[in-house]
């Protein structure tokens, strides 16, 4: 079976045709038509969809379903985008609108859930019944796998790994709360504390012997270790994957972090912490596979 | 159908026969034979089991299953108690031993899970697909319901709601970590801070205008609110029930706590926080019903 995935971001829209083994056969990227409204977005999507079918020399009727990963909240029934601030979408019945344009079943999904599903289907969380993906970027997001399926929260409004409280009453968070995981564990928080715009630079400076960089990194790893230990002690996943900018540090992050979590884990053994497998393609793959994991 | 539940504690053993609507038909309590070994415990259990069957004037073969709630960890397969420190049980194949004595199928369960199951079957969490029970006693324990069933952690080693981190690097916890929920939200922590041995007294003093009691209570409610907000923002349960000594304060706790959680909840609405329904009977009921919820 073939399926199509869109990853709709506030800067770019990526799309691709994906096979049942989660390989992307063809893909493309276009600029998001900022400020031009929903119709302009639908024009871009329709054009990409038909263009990639042509490129693969297949009829559009060979595409079983189209998924769209959206950076925002989706209604319970998966029909509408409630709020996606970066797209300026508010209460948009996007499922029906896109379906009408491309004449194929459409599935909407939050982008963090799409990335988590991509890791479950063919990435770092493959085969897990219970697992978590944590993305360490501008903010902290992610998703949960429970009982082998994507878990979208008990009231189907999503999961907010970045807004667990790490230091009750601590630093202000963008959500209005004090002391959220995101305030201490985002790439932004790491960069801001050292005074750079690249998480990579903090790791490099520490490795070159810069003591201030090492102090900043020690604080960051201790806080991230506490956030992960909270998740472990609550739901004890089999595996935890890290994505986003900070995860590119690889073992320089994973080795000390794993040691830190081990000390804070309540259970006799600690689940492995690994790097997420799919980088920028996670949205396309997760969106495409969504219809098989409803 | 009839089933039998044991709630085995380090001070007392409670047992009862339970019908399918989770009513206890007869029950009894005996002293835990401290320091006398597993065989002495089995003697007590066999005696209680046969005695209560006689009291109800039924054959023991009318009992479909026997459950035992244990204050400790159970192996994956439910066959053995790994560690139950208050019972001095370590690696005890208790399922087979008890089954041999009473000639009826036996199910072992952690006591916090048994209490959670009791609330799901016929108490404050009835009808919930996703919910949490938090018990505020000497420590902080509890359980999770996910997808309508008891969730025993991704690696089947339990869930530790009291050992999520509330203030990374904060107060020492009995588990060896710093800043766990238990260090701030147990009844013990509330009592210790005010200098009493009864949580009730702190609430009464605050109500009578004692400003120090009110300050202690404000701190406690703010921290408990943060712990609950962490659970809400991570898995967004439909309902949260509170048990244990502190929960007896009722609305004097629940009203300000609900306000506090509402402020910290990421979602547009906040799940209700209610008092657990089953008090001391929760262990008997949950243990008895375990075989129907495997």
Interface residues (C-beta under 8 A of the other chain):
Chain A: X128 X129 X130 X131 X144 X146 X147 X151 X153 X154 X155 X157 X158 X159 X160 X161 X163 X164 X165 X166 X167 X168 X169 X175 X177 X179 X184 X222 X223 X226 X227 X229 X230 X231 X233 X234 X235 X236 X237 X238 X263 X264 X266 X267 X268 X271
Chain B: X128 X129 X130 X131 X144 X146 X147 X151 X153 X154 X155 X157 X158 X159 X160 X161 X163 X164 X165 X166 X167 X168 X169 X175 X177 X179 X184 X222 X223 X226 X227 X229 X230 X231 X233 X234 X235 X236 X237 X238 X263 X264 X266 X267 X268 X271
